[in-house]
């Protein structure tokens, strides 16, 4: 027998290290060629490392959450003595085609998970497992009360899911269709009441790793370095909602409009008057770059956490083109297919919680930008409006607050308030948005 050392290859230009976000093997496990070893996360992507050889795992580099330098040992594998002793070549990233090993998930009592899918989004289909367990025959099984569903998952993930009482078929997998430990964590985070009826969930410690750690670091750096201030204004969106309904009822072969594309048009038409808001601040160099184009960051909630895909040159797009791009980017962020350049380079960010938007918010700035804006929930309330005869009448109106947070080192309170008032004028006179 010989010892094969698999070293972490260069998985991205300029990347010096990668974080272990999931192990698919442990010492003593037998692996085949192309079997998954670990998921490694860089600043730009998560990459699955696969074994270039078959053998028995002898050692692994560290625990989940640790960062491993490029070129260092990731896994040591005991292999047959066929001249592989000195081999340390890079792992291949193509998925292996190995016979599936279906495992019957345990039936779960109580309600199933509720998964929110954005407009245009689709859930990943369950697929066959690429890990072959030699101790079990390969044969189809029936899941309790449903047709057979084969789910991609490592033995360790299956064991953990069984211990937690989770039906793997109800867990949204990663982009390649395989359920990993992180997907189980996300399932639990979004389904906190998931437990057999009448049984309280046990305490659980979840490591802050991967994307969740990067979100934590970025948010902490933003609040630590940026003196935030927030401003909130109420807008009457009754006419804007009427216009949106008319546009959607037109029968044209165009995407259906939500409020968001119309708000983005209003924002993009207003920003040229306030260049200090469409900017990025390099506080180390002491330089503020005011951008001409609006590369609009769109804060998006995904199963892995908050991501900010970017609508490039948003100022050049009409509401329907924006609606299409919003749906495309949101789906790419949620299923993990967004490219690195689609997740960076924003100059101004919009964040919206939709119907959960609350009365007002104080969003955190997407550093190194200097401002972030957030529409809140639309509510109907009585309001005095002109009656056309020089007086006023009481009418039911649709009202929405707009919240903005700014970097007080770059943006003055007067500028932020003036910007929001200009956006409000467009929103309350929606014909100007399409002019």
N, C-alpha and C positions, 0 to 999 in steps of 0.2 A: 504493500500500500504506500501511497505517497500523499503529501500534503499540498493542496492547491490553495494559494492565497489570492482571493479576489479583491482587488483594490478598487476604490471608488473612482470611476473614470471621470473625465472632464465632461460634465453634462450641461454646460452652458458657457458662452463666451464671457470671460472675465469673472467667472464664479470661483471663489477660493474654497468654499466649504458648502456643505448641504446638511440639512437637518433630518434626522430620522423621525418620520411621522408614523410609521407602522412597520412591524416585523411580520413576515409571513413564515419564518422558520425560527427554530430554537436549536441549541446544541443537542445533538442526538437525532435530529430529524433526517430522514432520507430525502434527497432531492433529485429530480431528473434534470436533464439538460433543458434549459429555457424555463425551468420552474421559477416562480417569483420568489425573490429573497426579501426585499424591503422596498418601501416607498420613501423616496428622498425628496425633500422640498428645498428649492432654492428661492431666491427673490422673485423668480419669474414663473416657475412652474413646479409641478410635482411629477416626478419621474419614477417609474417602477423599475427596479433593478432585477435582472433575471440571471440565473446561473448558467454560465457557459459550459459547465460540466455536470456529470451525474456523480453522486457520492453521498457521504454522510457528513452533516454539518458538525464541525468540531468546536468552533468559536465564532462569536459575533462581536461587532465592534463596541456596542454600548446599548443604553436603554433608549426607549422612545423619548424624543425631546432633546437628545444630545446632538451636537453639531460635529460633523466629521470632515476633516480637511480632504480636499481632492488628492488622490494618490495614496491615501492611507488605507490600511486593511479594513475591509468591511465585513467579509466572511472568510473563514478558513474551512475548506472542505477536504475530507479524506477521500481520495479517489484511487481507482485501480492503477497500479504502477505501469503506465503506458507512455511515459515521457512527459507527463503533464506537470511535473514537479515545479518547473520554473515558469509555467504559464501564468500570466497575470493580465491577459488581454481584456478589453472592455466587454461588458455584457451586451447582448443583443436586446433590443427593445421591442421586437415584434412578438405578439402574443403567441404562445405555443398552441399547437393543435393536439391535445392529448385527450384521451377518452374521458368523458364526464363521469363524476362520481356523485350521483344524487343522494342527498341526505334528507330524510323526512323531518321537517320542522315540527316542533312540539306544538300542539294546539294551544291557543291562548284564549283565556276568558276575558270578557269585557270588550269595550269598543276598540275598533282598529284605529290606526293613526289617521289623522286628518292632515292632508298634505295640500298646501296652497300651490297652485300652478299658475304662473303668469300667462297673460294672453299670448297665444302663439307657442306656449311651452308644451312639451310632451314628456311624459315620464319614460324612463329607460325601461326596456323590456327585460324580463328575466331571461338569462341565457345559461347555457350549460357550463359546468365547472371545469376548469382546465387542470385541476389538481387531481391526479389519480391515486386513490387509496387502494393499495394492493390487497388489503385485508378484507375488502368488501366486494361482492359481485356488482357489476354494473347492470342495473335494471331499473325501470321506471317505478316510481312510487306514487301513491295518491296522497295529496295533502288533505287534511281534515275538511270534508265537505266541498272540496274543489277539485278541479283537474290538476294533473301533475304539473308542478312548476319546479324547474331546476334552476338553482341559484349559484352563481359564481361566488365562492368564498373559500378561504383556507380552513384547514381543520381547526386551528386556534380560534378563528372567528366563529365557526359553527359551534364550538364548545362554549364559548362565551355567550353567544346568543341563546343557546339552550339553557345555560345557567340563569340568564336574565328572563327567560320565558318569552323571548322575542321570535316571532315568525319571520324568518329571513325574507320570505316572499313579499313582506310588507315594508321592507327597508329600501329606501331609494339608494341604488348603488352609485359608485363612482362612474366617471365617464366611460370606462371600458366595460362596464356592466358587472364588475366584481365588487362584492360587499366587503368592506374592510372595517377595522376597528373604529376608525374615524367616522364611518357611516353609522355604526351602532351608537357612537357618542352623540351624533347629530340627531338620530332618531329619538334617543332618550331626552335630549335637550328640547326638542320640539313636541314631545309627547310626554310631558312630565307626569301626567296622570296614568300612564301606561303601567298597569299592574293587574294581577288577578283581582276579581271583585272582592272587596272586603279586606284586602291585604295591603298594609301600608308599605311603601317602598323603603328599602333600607338606605342608610346614608351611603353616599358614593363620592369618592375622590376622583376628579377628572383632571389630568394634567393639562395645563395651558400650553399647547404645542401647535406647530404648523401655522395655518392661516389665523387661528384664534390668537396665537401669541403675537403674530405680526400686527394684527388689529390692535391688540393691547399696547404694544410698543408704540405704534403710530399715534394712537389716541393720547397716550401719556405724553409723548413728545410734543404733540400739538398743544395740549393744555398747559404743559410746563413752559413752553417757549413763547406762546402767543397770548398776549393780553386780549382776551375775547370781550366783545360787548354785543348785545343783542337788541334788536328793534322789531316791534310787532305792529302791524297795521291791519285794520279790518277792511275788506273789500266786498262790494256788492257784486256777486257773480251771476245774478239772475239773468241778465241779458246774454252773458257769455254762455250759460247753460242752454238758453233757448237757441242761440246760434249753433252750438254744438249739435243739438238735437236735429235742427234743420239740415245741417251738413250730412249727418248720418242717415237721414231719411231721403236723401237725394237719389238713391238707387244707383249711384255710380260705383264702378268697380274699383273701389279704393278701400284702404284699411279704415275700420271704425275708429273714430276719434274719442279719446278720453280727454279729460281736462288738461293733462300734462303737456301734450304737444302745443296746445294753444298758449299755455303759460310760457313755454320755452320760446315761442315766437315773440311774445311780449318782452321777455327778458332780453333776447338777442337784439331787438330793435332799440332797447333802452341803453344797453351797455356802452355803445359808442359815445354817449354823452357823459359817461362816468368811467373813463379809462382806468382810474385808480382801483376799480373793483375787479376788472378782468385782468388780473395781474398775478405774478408769482414773486415772492420775496426770498432772495438768497441772503439770509441774515448773517452768514459767515462772511460773505463778500461785501455786505452792505449795499446790495443792488436790488432795485425793484424793476422787473421787466413788465411793461404794460403791453399786452398782446392786442394785435389788431383783430385777428380771427378769434371766434369763440369756440374753444374746444371744451364742450360741456361735459363735466363729470356727472354721472347719474348714479347716486348711491343706491345699491341694489342688495336686498337681502337674499342670501343663498343658503342652501343647507350647510355649507361650510363656514358661513359668517358673512359679514358685510364686505362687498366688493364695489369698486367704482369704475365700471366701463365708461368709455369716453365717446361721445358723439362728435366726430371731427367736423369742423366748419359748420356748426349748427346754424350759423347766421344765414347760410345759403340754402337751407332746406325749408320747404313749405310744411304745413301741419301734417299732411299725409306721409310725406317722406320721413318726417320725424317720428310719426307713429310706427312706421315700418322699422326704422332703425332702433327705436326703443325696444320693440318686441324682439328683434334679432339679438341685440346686445344683452338684454335681460336673460334670454334663453341660453346664450353662450356662457354668461357668467354662472348661471345655475347648473349647467351640465358640465362645466369645467373645460369647455372648448375655446374660451376666449383667448386670443393671442396676446402676447406681452405688450405689443404696441396699442392694443385696444383697452389696456388697463393702466395706461400711464399717459402723462402729458396734458392732463386737463388744466384749464385756466380758470374755471369757475364751476362750482358744483351745485346741483339741485338735489334735494332729498325730500322724499314724500313717503308717508306711511299710509296713504290712501284713506280708507274709511276709519283707520285707527289713528288718524293724524292728530287727534286731541284739539284743544282750544288754542294752544300756543306751544312752541318748542324753542329750545336754545341749541341748535345743532352745532357740532364741533367742526371746526374748519379743517379741510383736507389739505394739510401742510404739503408743499410750500405756498399754496394759494392763500388769498387774503380775505375771501368771503365765501359764504355758503348760504343758500336761500332755501326755504322750505314752506310749501303751501300746507295748510292744515285742513281739518275736516270741514266740509260744507254743512252748515246747519240752516234750518228755516226759522226765522223769527219775525215778529211784527216790526215794522219800521215806518217812520214818517217819510213820505215821498211827495214831490210836487204834484199838485192835482191839475196843473195846466191852466188854472184860473188865478194864479198868483198866491194860492194858499197851499195847504198840505193835506194829505189824506193818509190814513193808516192802511198799510198793505203788507201782505206776506212776501218776504224777500229771502233769497238764498245768499247767505253771508259766509265768508271764508277769511280767516286770518292768514297773513303772510308773515313768516318769521325770517329774519336775516341775522347772521352772526358775522362779525368783521374783525379783522386784525387792527387794533387801535394804533399800532405803530405806523400803519400805512393809510388807514381809512379813518376819517373824522366822522363823528356822529351826524353832522349836518349832511355829509355826502351820502351816508347810508340811508338816512330818512328821505332825502331828495330822490334817490334812486327808487326806493320803494313807492314813493308817491307817483313817480313817472310811470312805473309799471302798473300801479293801480288805475291811472287814467286810461291806459290802453285796455285793461281788463274790464273796466266799467263802460267803455265805449268800444265794443268788440269789432265794430266795422273797421276801425283803424288797424286792427290786427291783420285783416285780409286786404287792406288797401295796397 
